[in-house]
Amino acid sequence: MKKVFLPILTLFILMFAAEQTNAQTPYRTAIGLGIDLGDGQTLFGPQIKHSFGGNNAGNAQVLFGDHITVLGADYSYNERISGTDGLSWYVGVGPQLSFIDHGKWHGDWDDDDHWKEGDTHTDFAIRPAVGLEYRIPSTPLAMHFDWKPWWNLSHGSRFDASRFSLGFKFVLK
């Protein structure tokens, strides 16, 4: 677990140390609830998004499901939609680690026969994302919806295009 904790801690330190100039996200930092859904089980957990300035932002999340824990970090390019108040689009990508306990997990993402009852493993995936984000004017609330396919690169590479993400955030600053 130490091997996972140190990179995540470093990411959060870098996010808060970055200076913001001319941000295209309608806030600097927001925290909230992320929901990953689609084909397979639905995952829930905390997330944080931080603008590094300009069009650049980072998002980190820890998601939980039935005997699965997912750690992810994404870079996104954000652009406000002109003529709107608080609406922006973004495109991004990031790595993800999934810690799975096959001894207890009965999800429908893997049907491979070579895993035995009780096996646990870690999957590595790349998650591209395309979506919309809306900050409610005059409030500290924001939300997003995106298409976020799951491209697993380990334990039998597979691409699942039927995954989406919802997020509800409280804007800190």
VMD Tcl script that draws the C-alpha trace (Angstrom):
set ca {
  {0.00 0.00 0.00}
  {2.99 2.31 0.61}
  {3.87 2.04 -3.08}
  {0.45 3.45 -3.98}
  {0.24 6.07 -1.21}
  {3.45 7.96 -2.08}
  {2.54 8.69 -5.75}
  {-0.95 9.82 -4.73}
  {0.44 12.09 -1.99}
  {2.91 13.55 -4.50}
  {0.07 14.21 -6.96}
  {-1.96 16.10 -4.35}
  {1.06 18.20 -3.29}
  {1.76 19.13 -6.92}
  {-1.88 19.99 -7.51}
  {-2.02 22.43 -4.60}
  {1.41 23.92 -5.32}
  {0.51 24.87 -8.89}
  {-0.36 28.49 -9.67}
  {-3.52 29.40 -11.53}
  {-3.54 31.91 -14.37}
  {-6.50 32.52 -16.65}
  {-8.26 29.27 -15.72}
  {-10.72 27.78 -18.17}
  {-12.34 25.74 -15.42}
  {-14.84 27.92 -13.53}
  {-12.96 27.29 -10.26}
  {-9.51 26.44 -8.93}
  {-10.21 23.41 -6.69}
  {-13.30 21.31 -6.02}
  {-13.96 18.11 -4.07}
  {-16.90 15.78 -4.28}
  {-18.41 12.43 -5.19}
  {-17.51 10.53 -8.34}
  {-19.76 7.84 -9.81}
  {-18.45 5.48 -12.50}
  {-21.22 3.53 -14.22}
  {-22.13 1.61 -17.35}
  {-21.62 -2.00 -18.35}
  {-20.60 -3.84 -15.16}
  {-20.86 -2.64 -11.61}
  {-21.26 0.95 -10.47}
  {-18.39 2.47 -8.48}
  {-18.60 5.39 -6.00}
  {-16.01 7.46 -4.19}
  {-14.36 10.79 -3.41}
  {-12.71 12.90 -6.07}
  {-10.80 16.15 -6.33}
  {-10.28 18.39 -9.37}
  {-7.71 21.16 -9.49}
  {-6.94 23.71 -12.21}
  {-3.23 24.13 -12.92}
  {-3.91 27.32 -14.88}
  {-4.98 28.04 -18.41}
  {-6.82 25.07 -19.85}
  {-5.02 22.43 -17.75}
  {-6.56 20.52 -14.85}
  {-6.01 17.33 -12.90}
  {-8.58 15.04 -11.35}
  {-7.94 12.27 -8.82}
  {-10.40 9.77 -7.43}
  {-10.70 6.68 -5.26}
  {-13.70 4.55 -6.24}
  {-15.21 1.61 -4.39}
  {-17.38 -1.25 -5.57}
  {-18.16 -4.83 -4.65}
  {-14.70 -6.11 -3.63}
  {-12.88 -3.66 -5.91}
  {-11.00 -0.44 -5.16}
  {-9.95 1.84 -8.01}
  {-7.34 4.63 -7.84}
  {-7.20 7.03 -10.76}
  {-5.67 10.31 -11.83}
  {-6.53 12.21 -15.01}
  {-5.19 15.18 -16.95}
  {-7.82 17.22 -18.79}
  {-7.85 20.06 -21.29}
  {-10.79 22.35 -20.38}
  {-12.48 25.03 -22.46}
  {-15.39 27.26 -21.52}
  {-18.32 27.25 -23.93}
  {-18.80 30.85 -25.06}
  {-22.20 32.36 -24.46}
  {-22.83 30.19 -21.41}
  {-22.41 30.91 -17.73}
  {-20.41 28.12 -16.09}
  {-20.58 25.44 -18.82}
  {-17.36 23.98 -20.22}
  {-16.22 20.95 -22.17}
  {-13.12 18.86 -21.56}
  {-11.09 16.03 -22.99}
  {-8.56 14.06 -20.99}
  {-6.80 10.82 -20.19}
  {-5.21 9.16 -17.21}
  {-3.97 5.92 -15.64}
  {-5.98 3.81 -13.25}
  {-5.19 0.95 -10.87}
  {-7.92 -1.51 -9.88}
  {-7.37 -3.75 -6.84}
  {-9.65 -6.76 -7.28}
  {-10.37 -9.69 -4.96}
  {-11.61 -12.53 -7.22}
  {-12.29 -14.70 -4.21}
  {-15.23 -12.46 -3.38}
  {-15.80 -10.37 -6.51}
  {-18.35 -11.61 -9.03}
  {-18.47 -8.71 -11.47}
  {-19.05 -9.21 -15.17}
  {-15.91 -7.51 -16.50}
  {-13.79 -10.68 -16.63}
  {-14.88 -14.15 -17.70}
  {-11.37 -15.60 -18.01}
  {-11.09 -19.19 -16.78}
  {-7.44 -19.01 -15.71}
  {-8.15 -17.21 -12.42}
  {-8.84 -19.49 -9.52}
  {-11.23 -18.88 -6.63}
  {-9.45 -16.67 -4.09}
  {-7.08 -14.96 -6.56}
  {-6.48 -11.27 -6.06}
  {-4.71 -9.01 -8.52}
  {-4.20 -5.45 -9.68}
  {-5.28 -4.25 -13.12}
  {-3.73 -1.29 -14.94}
  {-5.97 0.71 -17.27}
  {-5.94 3.89 -19.33}
  {-9.13 5.97 -19.17}
  {-9.75 8.58 -21.88}
  {-12.61 11.01 -21.17}
  {-14.76 13.48 -23.10}
  {-17.37 15.44 -21.20}
  {-19.21 18.51 -20.00}
  {-18.88 20.31 -16.69}
  {-21.24 22.87 -15.24}
  {-20.66 25.18 -12.31}
  {-23.93 26.54 -10.99}
  {-23.57 30.35 -11.07}
  {-23.37 32.13 -7.70}
  {-23.02 28.84 -5.80}
  {-20.05 26.67 -4.79}
  {-21.49 23.66 -6.67}
  {-20.39 21.98 -9.89}
  {-21.20 18.76 -11.72}
  {-19.89 16.82 -14.68}
  {-20.90 14.04 -17.05}
  {-18.51 12.26 -19.38}
  {-17.93 9.27 -21.55}
  {-14.99 7.47 -19.95}
  {-14.16 4.15 -21.66}
  {-12.12 1.59 -19.76}
  {-9.05 0.28 -21.62}
  {-7.54 -2.44 -19.46}
  {-3.92 -3.23 -20.35}
  {-3.33 -6.14 -17.97}
  {-4.81 -9.59 -17.25}
  {-6.21 -9.97 -20.75}
  {-6.31 -6.59 -22.46}
  {-9.85 -5.39 -23.15}
  {-11.61 -2.19 -24.12}
  {-15.00 -1.35 -22.62}
  {-16.58 1.62 -24.41}
  {-19.78 1.52 -22.33}
  {-18.50 3.34 -19.22}
  {-19.52 6.83 -18.06}
  {-18.74 9.10 -15.15}
  {-20.86 11.53 -13.10}
  {-19.48 13.91 -10.54}
  {-20.94 16.27 -7.99}
  {-18.46 18.76 -6.49}
  {-18.21 21.43 -3.83}
  {-16.00 24.29 -5.01}
  {-13.34 25.23 -2.45}
  {-11.92 28.20 -4.37}
}
mol new
graphics top color blue
foreach p $ca { graphics top sphere $p radius 0.5 }
foreach p [lrange $ca 0 end-1] q [lrange $ca 1 end] { graphics top cylinder $p $q radius 0.2 }
display resetview
